[in-house]
Amino acid sequence: MGSKRSVVLVAHDIRSAHNVGAFFRTANGAGVEKIYLSGYTPTPSAKKHFLSPAEKALRKTALGAEESVPWEKHEAVLPLLAELKARGYMLVALEQSEGSVDYRTALPAEKIALLVGNEVEGVPQEALRTCDMILEIPMRGNKNSLNVSVAAGIALYQITGTIGDDENKHEK
């Protein structure tokens, strides 16, 4: 049975609209309650016509999930993280960092905010310092990182506990 956790995703300073679209599709599939887009992360457009290339990319990648997953835009990430912490969320960053733990580590909270950062720079140090835990996905090959939307997907499914969840399987 899947987890009844309250999970939100915070995506800070993401450059690629394709990654943001992938966040929406993954959030929809994993049961994430809300996405917070901060910094210069692209946002979905309410427009139906005359979309920018980034708006088109986000919409194409999200495949409509941007219309079903609630989201909010925040310019600054630190006040957002403070607000989430005050609302009882455990702040968990996904980042390769000193003191990080394996992403499969049990998380003790019922409310979790997963923070992901820029594709090149990662999560800013000042944001990492506000987090309760830093998770890392072990890398076994010669590359030292995954695409941010892929990494977020792996972590979100682990956190929500929907891997192996039979209650949502389609009947044949």
N, C-alpha and C positions, 0 to 999 in steps of 0.2 A: 504494500500500500504506500502511496506517495506521502510526502511530508505535508503537514498543514502549516508549515512555516510561512511567515510573511517575508517575501524577498523582493527587494527593489534593486535596480541596476543604476549606477551613477557612471556616466561616460563623460570623461573630462578631456577637452582639447583633442578630440578625434578629428583627423584631417579628412578622412575618406567617407563620402556619403554612402559608398557601398558597404563599408563596415557598419555604419549606423543602420542602414536597411537590414543588414544581417542581424544586428542586435534586436530589432523589432520582431523578426521572424523567430529567432531563438527564444526571446522573452515570451512570445505567444505560445510556443510549443512547451516551454518549461514551466509555465504558470507564474511567471514574474508579474507582480502586481502593478508596477509602474517603472518607467524609465525617466531618469533625470539627466538631461543633456546640459552640460555646463561648458563655460569657456567659449571657444569658437567652434564647438561641435555643430555640424549641420543639423537642422530640424526639418521635420516633414512640413510640406506646404499645404495650405488649405485650398490653394488655387487648383483649378482643373485644367487650365490651358496656359500657354506661354510660360512653361516651367524652365528654370535654368538647367544647365546640364547636371549640376549637383542634385537638384530637386528630382529630376528624371531618374538619376542613378539610385537615389534613396528609394523612390517609389517602386522602381523596377525590382530592386533587391528585396524589399520588404514584402512584396506581393500582397498588399492590402493589410498586413499586420499593423502598419502605422495608424490605421483607422480603428483598431480594436484594442490596442495596448495603450493605456493612459500614459501621458508623458507631460513633463514640464521643462521649460527652459530656465536656466539660472546662469547669470553671467559669471559669478564667482563661486568656486567650489568650496572654499573653507566655511563660509556662512551656511551653505547647504549641508555640509557634513555636521556642523554644530547643531543645526536644526534636527537632522535625522537622529543624532545621538540623544538630543533632548527628548525626542519622541520614542526612545527606547530601542533604537536599532543598534545592533553590534556592527561597527564599521570594519569591513574586511576588504583590504586591497588585494588585487591580483598583480603581483610584481615580483621580479627577481631582485631580492634585496637581502642584506645581512639580517639574520633573524627570521627569515621567511620559513614557513613550514609547508609540508606536502599538502596539496589541495584536498587530499582524501582524509585529512585530519577532521575529526568530529568537531562540529561547531556547537557550542552549548546554548546558543540563543534561539529564541523563537522568531525574532525579528532580525533580519540580516540585510544590510546594504552592501552590495558588492561594488567596489570602485575599480574601474579600469581607466587607463590613461593613454596618452598620445602614442601613436604607432612607433615612433623613434625614441622619444624622450621618456616614455613611461609615465608613471604617476609622480607628480612633483614631491620632493622631499617634505615640504611643509604639510602636504596632505597625508603622506605616509605616517608622519609623526602623530596625527590625530586618530589614526586607525587603531583598533583593538587587536588586530591580527593581520599578518601579511601572508597570503597563500602563494605558493609557487607550483607550477606544473613541471615535474622533472623532465629534463631533456636528455635523450639517449643518443641522438645523432650528433653530427658535427655542426649543426645550426644551434644557436643558443636561445632562440625564441620562436614563438608561434605568432601568426597573425592575431591581432587583438580580438577580432570577432570570433575566431576559432577558439582561442583561449577562454574568452568569456563564455562561450557555449559549453565547453567542457566543465568549467567551474560551476556554471548555473545549474546544469543537470545534476552535478554532484550535490550541490547545496540544496536544491529543491527535492532531491530524492526521487525524481521521476524515472530514473533508469530502472528498468525492470518493473515499472508500475503497470499492472495488468488492467486496471480499471478504465483506462482510456483506449485500449486496443480496439481497432475496428473489427466488427463481426464479419466473418467470411461467408 
